[in-house]
Amino acid sequence: MTVPPEFDTLKAKLAEVYDVAKSAALLAWDQQTIMPAEGADVRAHQLATLGKLAHELFIDDEVGKLLEGLRPYEESLDPDSDDASLIRVARRDFEKATRVPPELSAEINRAGARSFTAWVEARRNSDYESFRPWLEEMVELKHRYVDCFEPGDDPYDTLLDDYEPGMKTAEVNEIFERLKEELVPLIAAARDAATPPVAGRFPALTQRQLALEIVRRFGYDDRSWRIDPAPHPFATSFATTDIRITTREPEDSLDGLFATMHECGHGLYENGVDPALQRTLLCRGASLGLHESQSRLWENLVGRSRPFWSWFYPRVQETFDDLRGVDEETWFRSINDVSPGLIRIDADEATYNLHIILRFELEQRIMGGLDLRELPETWNSMMHDYLGVVVPDDAHGVLQDVHWSRGGFGYFPTYSLGNIMSVQIWERMREDVTDIDEQMARGEFSDLREWLREHLHRYGRKFMPAETLERVVGGPIDPEPYLRYLQGKLARA
Amino acid sequence: MTVPPEFDTLKAKLAEVYDVAKSAALLAWDQQTIMPAEGADVRAHQLATLGKLAHELFIDDEVGKLLEGLRPYEESLDPDSDDASLIRVARRDFEKATRVPPELSAEINRAGARSFTAWVEARRNSDYESFRPWLEEMVELKHRYVDCFEPGDDPYDTLLDDYEPGMKTAEVNEIFERLKEELVPLIAAARDAATPPVAGRFPALTQRQLALEIVRRFGYDDRSWRIDPAPHPFATSFATTDIRITTREPEDSLDGLFATMHECGHGLYENGVDPALQRTLLCRGASLGLHESQSRLWENLVGRSRPFWSWFYPRVQETFDDLRGVDEETWFRSINDVSPGLIRIDADEATYNLHIILRFELEQRIMGGLDLRELPETWNSMMHDYLGVVVPDDAHGVLQDVHWSRGGFGYFPTYSLGNIMSVQIWERMREDVTDIDEQMARGEFSDLREWLREHLHRYGRKFMPAETLERVVGGPIDPEPYLRYLQGKLARA
């Protein structure tokens, strides 16, 4: 079947939507990195306008008609082809986007902006009660959002689908139960063997230099990438050839190296998407979970491994006087330490998952009707059960994360799904790149990067996350490899 | 009369157009300053999409209906009010924008992109003939563009109006004839008294530091401004509180200081617009000519003045070893030197105008049917007549500027109109700020800046350029003050 003109029309329309969305991404990047402070008010309007326009352009009736008219063409195609994927994914996105009345979307955005402001203030004062009315309003709005869709097995399925398309609550529950069962006792046992972080002073610019030495080996290159400092590190992209990563370098630790490796992992995913998908809605990672699998893979499976540090520790040690007396073994233990704490974003690789599981369970209870007056107490009691820590105040407890203020229920689980998938992908990669340890010990990462590009990155968003993972590892998501990895790590500690 | 709801609707629609246009400005700023090189292809698409959307949103039928429906409200208002100005200026813009068929605009843009590429190559090879077919096509398209409008006294009026609204070709001709009459002999006489530029090595970062010391006194502040290097310096803004200036600092001169003062002048205009006009199409300078009056005022009337250097030369001299033996008088003469040359952008303050007049006259002849095979010869002969220089090749002659490749006929004259108006404004300002010389000699510029804000900047684009100038200086554009200024300068040389 020849390509019908309707397909070119659809593609051109979707390319415009993509252009507007990526323009908004640039405005957001600029806002979070280099914008003069006083630019913030007008920038918020600009971002709202671009978001509204991208949405309106996408849910246009003509897009719907084109998608209907293209059914015969789609059926004539190999489902794996770029064209079939574009029509399929656009149809799924279109059906979701057109279910939500624009007034409700606008109300959620407005409520989110107000609620965010209230949350900033509440966290500053550690005053949950001042935030509760906003959270109650948001929960009500999210119920109205869920009601826009066909009822699934669980109302939470609808929320989860926005971040991890196709994933079901029941499946996450099963995976997380398994994680919890193993991790709670493991972590309780590990807490007595804690290795403190290595103390010292590590100037930010020197950290940046070292981080660049590392990520240039990973695949960062100046012709397609930039790195800038940002208060909350993130990665974004405006094309497969315009990748922006950000980092922060607190000078009392070398955490900046890990933040940069993490964001570089996100960047490599966007950079590795098949250029043929440029300016289509397929031109990004398949889900937040799969994206996180890549950032965690480079940060943890590479960046906290023995071979990596046998290559790079001498370079770090010669750079900082404060490390002269710290041998490689001590350094290695300190960066792989497992110690329960109060704050998710400061958590180590293992305990991090319990922070996530707690939020995932709470989100379901919140959507199930939990009286929000009881939320802090419930939070604190779960923190004690899962991590054995006592929460001193709400700023270090239920108010620590921004997500709920913006209505981001369903986002948190993707972090741990990413951890789990990262090890599945890593093990599969090792079957092909059998000498990866030796390569890393020589500071060589191009075989790894190219393997990931070939087996995962290039697909972009052509397939659903589960199908994408299946193509990489040959099976569904499975927590066992990750558990074995953590058990091995904790046994060595 | 109470504000009709149609006015709020119009204002909201125009604010969206503004948001999209300013988003495009950010994409362009990023592209010209910090974007990784490989991002260029996709960025061009993003810019084209935003440009198309802003245009489509603006020429929407509903905007036309709202503007018609608002006539009674407009008539009930003080014409000087913000609301009346917004309706008036929007109607003028709308009537212009809807006269040009979208297909023609698109064709001019496409031809401009191809022609630009051909020009880059032609200039590199100094091969005018390879560029001529593209220029011929562009001239043909500009004729079709002019034909979209009511015939004026001169077809060139239409082109001029895009850059200097309301200005007529006949008026510019008269002004430029007067300039030419005085300047050609003056410059010929001055060429024997040339003071060579001060030689030395001036590291870029040190120049940047000094430039920042200067522009911070002018009004640059870190909460609303940024400065970044760019190959071709420019200024842009995304809000009155988000001003981006750029600069270049060739290390064999201190030209970077003047480039930065120039761009700061543009930035102060945007920064000084009344915040009540934020996110409206009134929120920018009234014309390119008036904009240039501000950049030239700060670069030349401030930045090449004796009082300025009596304040700042000691600071510069203590910074650079190469200036130890250069006294203030020598420095002052070198930066005010008048020497005819081949290249417009390297020209001094006085000869610059002859470069402009030549282009203005040629543009009229080109639109009047000049055989483009004769263009280089005509150019070279005029350069000899006006500036007494011999053009060695087309790269240093007719191919030196980008403007024509993009179809920017009518742009050049605004540079000299800016020079002329800058001195009119300066003389009027001196009547109020009588001790401006003493202030500058102390490094104080806030009275000057606030005077400009109060008398010019705050109006933004509320009034036509001629009316805006009238409000500042009490009369029409007049070359005599500028001529007296140049005569005085050249007499001292």
Boltz contact constraints between the chains, C-beta under 6 A:
constraints:
  - contact:
      token1: [A, 16]
      token2: [B, 49]
      max_distance: 6.0
  - contact:
      token1: [A, 19]
      token2: [B, 45]
      max_distance: 6.0
  - contact:
      token1: [A, 19]
      token2: [B, 46]
      max_distance: 6.0
  - contact:
      token1: [A, 19]
      token2: [B, 49]
      max_distance: 6.0
  - contact:
      token1: [A, 23]
      token2: [B, 23]
      max_distance: 6.0
  - contact:
      token1: [A, 23]
      token2: [B, 27]
      max_distance: 6.0
  - contact:
      token1: [A, 23]
      token2: [B, 46]
      max_distance: 6.0
  - contact:
      token1: [A, 23]
      token2: [B, 50]
      max_distance: 6.0
  - contact:
      token1: [A, 27]
      token2: [B, 23]
      max_distance: 6.0
  - contact:
      token1: [A, 36]
      token2: [B, 223]
      max_distance: 6.0
  - contact:
      token1: [A, 36]
      token2: [B, 224]
      max_distance: 6.0
  - contact:
      token1: [A, 36]
      token2: [B, 225]
      max_distance: 6.0
  - contact:
      token1: [A, 36]
      token2: [B, 226]
      max_distance: 6.0
  - contact:
      token1: [A, 36]
      token2: [B, 242]
      max_distance: 6.0
  - contact:
      token1: [A, 37]
      token2: [B, 223]
      max_distance: 6.0
  - contact:
      token1: [A, 38]
      token2: [B, 223]
      max_distance: 6.0
  - contact:
      token1: [A, 38]
      token2: [B, 224]
      max_distance: 6.0
  - contact:
      token1: [A, 38]
      token2: [B, 241]
      max_distance: 6.0
  - contact:
      token1: [A, 39]
      token2: [B, 239]
      max_distance: 6.0
  - contact:
      token1: [A, 39]
      token2: [B, 241]
      max_distance: 6.0
  - contact:
      token1: [A, 39]
      token2: [B, 242]
      max_distance: 6.0
  - contact:
      token1: [A, 42]
      token2: [B, 239]
      max_distance: 6.0
  - contact:
      token1: [A, 45]
      token2: [B, 19]
      max_distance: 6.0
  - contact:
      token1: [A, 46]
      token2: [B, 19]
      max_distance: 6.0
  - contact:
      token1: [A, 46]
      token2: [B, 23]
      max_distance: 6.0
  - contact:
      token1: [A, 49]
      token2: [B, 16]
      max_distance: 6.0
  - contact:
      token1: [A, 49]
      token2: [B, 19]
      max_distance: 6.0
  - contact:
      token1: [A, 50]
      token2: [B, 23]
      max_distance: 6.0
  - contact:
      token1: [A, 223]
      token2: [B, 36]
      max_distance: 6.0
  - contact:
      token1: [A, 223]
      token2: [B, 37]
      max_distance: 6.0
  - contact:
      token1: [A, 223]
      token2: [B, 38]
      max_distance: 6.0
  - contact:
      token1: [A, 224]
      token2: [B, 36]
      max_distance: 6.0
  - contact:
      token1: [A, 224]
      token2: [B, 38]
      max_distance: 6.0
  - contact:
      token1: [A, 225]
      token2: [B, 36]
      max_distance: 6.0
  - contact:
      token1: [A, 226]
      token2: [B, 36]
      max_distance: 6.0
  - contact:
      token1: [A, 239]
      token2: [B, 39]
      max_distance: 6.0
  - contact:
      token1: [A, 239]
      token2: [B, 42]
      max_distance: 6.0
  - contact:
      token1: [A, 241]
      token2: [B, 38]
      max_distance: 6.0
  - contact:
      token1: [A, 241]
      token2: [B, 39]
      max_distance: 6.0
  - contact:
      token1: [A, 242]
      token2: [B, 36]
      max_distance: 6.0
  - contact:
      token1: [A, 242]
      token2: [B, 39]
      max_distance: 6.0
